[in-house]
Amino acid sequence: MTMAKANQAAPVPRASLTARAPDFVRSYGIFIFLIAAIVVTFAISPAFLSGANVSNMLMQLAPLGIVVIGQTFVVLVRGLDLSVASVMATAAVIATSFGGQNSDAALIFLACIGMGAATGLANGLLVTKRNVSPFLATLAMMIVLQGLRFAATQGAPSGNIPSLFRQLGSATLSGMPYNLLVMIVVAILFGILLHRSAFGRRVYITGGNPVTARLVGIAADRVTILCYVICGSLAALAGLILSGFVGVVDNFVGRGFELDSIVAAVMGGVALSGGRGSIAGALAGATILVVLSNAVVMVGMPVQLQIIVKGLVIIIAASLYVRPARA
């Protein structure tokens, strides 16, 4: 009895407390870094947190965040999708191919989501059934979509976006952008799917070890294909929202989102080796990218220095959060 009390009263070894620090950094480092970036930028330029600037950043975050959610599913199953930006641009072109009336909005939405899902299906089939590397499969699909857009538009897309999509992409409700509300709904729905459903558990198992997934009866190929379909569909949705935000449609809407979405997901703790990560972390990574892009402009850095600083900060943020687990 005396020995039991002594054991209970014994202090926690300093080594065990130290060992927990890396785990804490891996779990919450990206959020700490985000808060620090906001505080530092605000100290340098108080206008950074003005209502207008915050609203502008949230509008920029929404389409990127939606793409990042889809990219997260793909990276979790050891893939990546370089075709998301091309899917976004194709969706924007499709949106202008109708009469530009709000009565066409439902048809435009279905056509765009269908195109995104079909692209994701093609990517998934190439990766799982033909054993094409995700890099080559999605790069090829990106080029195919780009060629189709140029063939259809002759390099100069024309037409009008329904006002409903323009409002969805650029209007606000009491300062809250509509497109951010869409992103939040998407994040909640797909967060539940990933973290609270049997399908989500299969995604993690498939990404963690595809061989084990097959041994326990999981159709790993089907799970992977569905992840690509989700990614393509969300990219198409983001393209519609971004076209409404920009207001002008060309063949390169969404340019750069393919790399930004991968960087945001990985920086937010989604492992390229698969099977580890969360939507919350990925969205935190996307937020950091938006904050950085806005911060370097707010503090008045030259363009060349902006690019260097953005790259260095991404490296620092990734090194704080994405650290290899130790045995």
N, C-alpha and C positions, 0 to 999 in steps of 0.2 A: 504493500500500500504506500509506504514511504517512497519507494523507488518510483512508483507511478506518478506521485505528486512531483517528484524531482524532475522527471522527464517532461511533465506538463509545464513546469516553470522554467525549463531550460530555454535560453534565448535562441532565436533563429540564427543559425550560422551566417556570418557575413558572406561567405561564398555563395550560399543559396540565393541571397538577395541580389548579389551581383549577376548571378546566372539568369535571373528573371529580366534583367534590363534589356538584353537583346530581344527577348520575346515581346516586351512592351513596345520597343521601337518598331518591330515588324508589324505589330497590331495597330498601333496608333500613330506611328511616325509621320505618315502622310498628312494626317489631320493637324498634327502639331506644326508641321512645315507650312501648311496652308494658312493657318492662323498667323504664324510668324511673318509670312510673306505679306499678308494683308496689313499687319501692324506696322511693319517697316515701310511699306509703300505709303501708308497713311501719314506716317511721321514725316516723310519726305515731301509728300504732296497731299495736303488735307482734302483737296477736291476729289481725290480718288474715291472717297466714300460719300460723295454727294449723291442725292437721289437720282439725278439724271444719269450719272455715270454707272451707278450700281444697276439701274434698270437696263442700260445698254449692255453691260456685261452679262446680265442674266439672259437677255435676248440672244447673245452670241453663244452662251452656254447650251441652250436648249437643243439646237440641232446636233451639236457635237456630242452632247450627253446621250441623245437617243442612239446615235451611231455607236458610241462607246458601249452601251448596254448590249447591243447586238454583237459587237466585236468580242465582248467578254465571254459570251457563250462559245464562240469559235475558239478563242485562245484556251479556254478551259478544256477543250478536247484536243489540245495539241495542234491547233491550226492557226491560221490567220487569213484575213480577207482583204486583199488589195483592190477588190472591185467595188468597194462601198462608195467611193467618190464618183465612179462612173455610173453606178446605180442612181445616185442622187441627181446627177446631171441629166440622166435619161428620164427620171421621174419629172424633173422640171420641164423638160422638152415636151413630154406627154401632156403635162398640165396646160401647155399653151396650144395643143393641137385640137382642142375642142373650141366651142364658141365663146369661151370666156364668161359664160353666164353661171350664176350660182346654181341654177337648175342642173348643171352638168357636174357639180362638185362630187356627188356620190359616184358617178360613173368614172370620173377622173381618179378618185381615191381607189376604187376597185382595180382600175387598169394599172395604176402605179404599184399598188401592193402586189398585184398578180405578177407584174414584171419583176419586182424585187424577189418574190418567192421563187419564181421560175429560175432566176439567176442563181439564187442560193441553192436550189435543187441541183442545177447543173454543176455548180462548184462541189457540192457534197458528193455527187455521183462520181465525178472525176477523181476526187480524193480517195473515196472508199472503194469503189468498184474497179477503177483503172489504176489505182496506186500512184496517181500523179501527186507530186508534192504540192502542198497548199499554196506555196509561193508561186509556182508555175501555173497551177490551175486558175487561181484567182487573177494573176497577172494577164493570162490569156483572155479571160472573160472580160477584164477591164478593157483590153484592146478591141475585142469583138463589139462590145457596147459602144465604144467610141466610134468605131467604123460605122455602125448602124446609125448612130446619131448624125454623123456627117453626111451619110448617104441620104437620110430622110430630110435633112434641113439644108443641104448644100452649104453647110458651114455657117449659116446665118438663120438661126431659129426665129420665127416670128409668131405673133399671136399674143393674146392677153391671158393673164392668170385671173381666175374668178376672184372677185373682191373678198369672198369668204376666206380664201387662202392668204390673201394679203393681210387681212385683219388678224388671222391666226398667227401669222409670222411676225407682225410688227405692232399690233395694237396691245394696249394694256388695260387691266381692270384694277382701278385704285392703285396704280403704280406697279402691279404685278403683271408681267407679260403673259399673254395667253399661251405662247409657245412653251413657256416654262411650266405652266399648269399641265400641258400635254406631256412634257417630259416627266413630271412628277407622277402622273397617272401611269405612264409606261413603266417607270422605275418600280412603282408599287406592284403592278401586275406581274412583271417579269421577275421582280425580286421574290414574290411569293412562289412563282413557278420554279425558280432556281433553288431557293433556300427552304421551301416548305412543301415540296411535292416529291412524289416518287420519281418523276422525270428528272428533277434537279439532282437527286441522289445518283441516278444513273449517269448524269453528265459528269459528276465528280469522280465516280468510279471509273468511267470510261477514260477520262483524261488522266487519272492517276495511274492506271494500269489496264490497257485495253485487253491484254491476255486474261487477266483476272476477271474482267467484266464478262468476257465470253464464257469463262469457266463457270461463273455463277448464273449463267442464263440470260445475260443482258445482250440485246441485239446492238452491239457497239456501232456497227455501220449505220443503223437506223438512227441512233441517238446523234451521231456526228452529222448526218444529213439534215436532221431537224434543226440542229444548231446553225448550220449554214442557211437554212431557209429562214430562220428567225432573224439572222443577221441581215440577209438581203431585204426582207420585208421592212425592218426598222430603218435601213438605209433609204429605202424608197420614201417612207414616211418623213424622214429627216429632210430629204430632198424637196418634198412639197413645202415643208415649213420654211426651209432656207430660201426657196424661191419667193415665198411671200415676204420674207424679211428683206431680201435684197431688192425685190421689185423689178429687176431686170433679169431675163433668162438668157443664158448663153450655153455653149457646149461644155463649159468648164465650171459650172456651179458645183461647189463642194470640193474644189481642187485642194489637195493637201489633207483632207479628212482621213484618207486611208492610213497615212503615217501618224497623224495626230491621234487617231482613235487607238492605234496599237500602242503608241507611247503612253497615252493616258491610262490604258488598261494595265500595262506592265508596271508603270510607275505607281499605280494604285494597288499593286500587290498581286495581280493576276499572273501566275507563273507561266512562262512560255513552255515549260515542260509539262503543263497540264495539271488539272486536278486540284488547284489551289487558287483562291481569290474570291472576291465578292463584288457585287454591283456597287455597294456603297464606296468601297475603296477605289474602284474604277472611276466613278463619278467625281470623287475627290481629286483624282489625277486630272480629269478633264477640267475641273474648276481651276486647278493650278495653272494649266496651260492658258486658260482665258485670262486669269488674273495677271500672269506674266506678260502676255501680249498687251494688255491694257496698261500695266504698270510702267513698262519701259517707254511707252508713249507719254504717259502722264508726267514722268520725271524729265522728259525732254532729251532722251538719249539719241545720238545719231543712229541712222538706220543700221549701219555696219555694226555698231556696238550693241544695238538691240538684239541682233541675231546671236552674237557671241554670248551675251549675258543670258539669253533664253536657254541656249544650249548648256551652259555651265550650271544653271540652276536646275535644269532637268536632271543632269548627272548627279548633283548633290542630293536632290529629292529622292531619286531612285536608289542611291547608295544608302540613304537613311532607312528606307522602308524595305526594299527588295534585297534581302540579304540571305545567303544560303543557310539553310538549317544545319546545325552542327549535330554530329552524332553524339 
